[in-house]
Amino acid sequence: MVSTIRVTPPTFDGKIPWASYIKQFEAASEANAWSPHEKAVALTVALRGEALYVLQARIAEDIGDYEELLRRLEMRFG
């Protein structure tokens, strides 16, 4: 049976511990069977406030690079 439930990850603004947030995000990603590109898009739209500034240094071609986005967020908040 295929589940039709979609798990929405919470937003991340940099005020909660990164390790706690990324565990929730990865759980949502697994439940939704997201590809790396889908994870990058979902994480990008979940960012708020200070965490959103991480994207300012990214170029448009990198927007779907989940590993690069994780690296930048971990450098700043991890």
N, C-alpha and C positions, 0 to 999 in steps of 0.2 A: 504494500500500500504506500503510495506517495503522499507525503504530508503537504497540505496547502498552507500551513501556518508559516508566516514569515516573521522572523525574529529581528527586531529593530535594535541596533546597538544604541546605548546612550550617547549623548554628546560629550565631548572632551574639551574643557577650557583651560587645562593646565593646573587647576586648583585641587584636583584629587590625585592620589599617587598614580603615576603612569603604569606601574606594574599591575595594579588593581584594574585599571581601565582596560589595558590590552588583553587581559584574561577574559573580560566580558565581551570585548569586541571579537576575539578569536572564537569564543563559544557561539556567538551569533553568526559568524562567518561559516563555521562548520555546520550549524543547523540549516543554514541557507544554501550550503554547497556552492559558495562563491568561488570563482576563479580568482587568480591574483589580480587581474585587472578590476574585477568587480569589488574586491576588497579595497583596492586603492581608491576607487570612486566612493564607496561607502564611508571609508575613513575620512576622506576629504570633506564630504558633506557633513560629517559628524563634528568637525572641528569648530570651535567658537573662541572668541576672545584672543587671549595671548597665544593659544595653540594655533590659531588660524594664521598668525604671522609667519609660521614655519613655511607656508606656501609661497610667501613673497620672494624667496630666493630660488624657487623652482622655475624652470622654463616649461613652456607649454608641452613640449614633447615628453617630459618626464611625468606628467600629471597621472598617468596610469601605472607608474612604477611603484608597486607596493613596497618592495624591499627598500627602495630609496626613501620613500616617505617614512617608513618605520625607522630607518637609520637616523634621519633628521629629527624625528620626534624623540627618539631615545637619547640622542645627544643633548637635546634641550631639556627634557623632562625626566629621563631615566636615571 
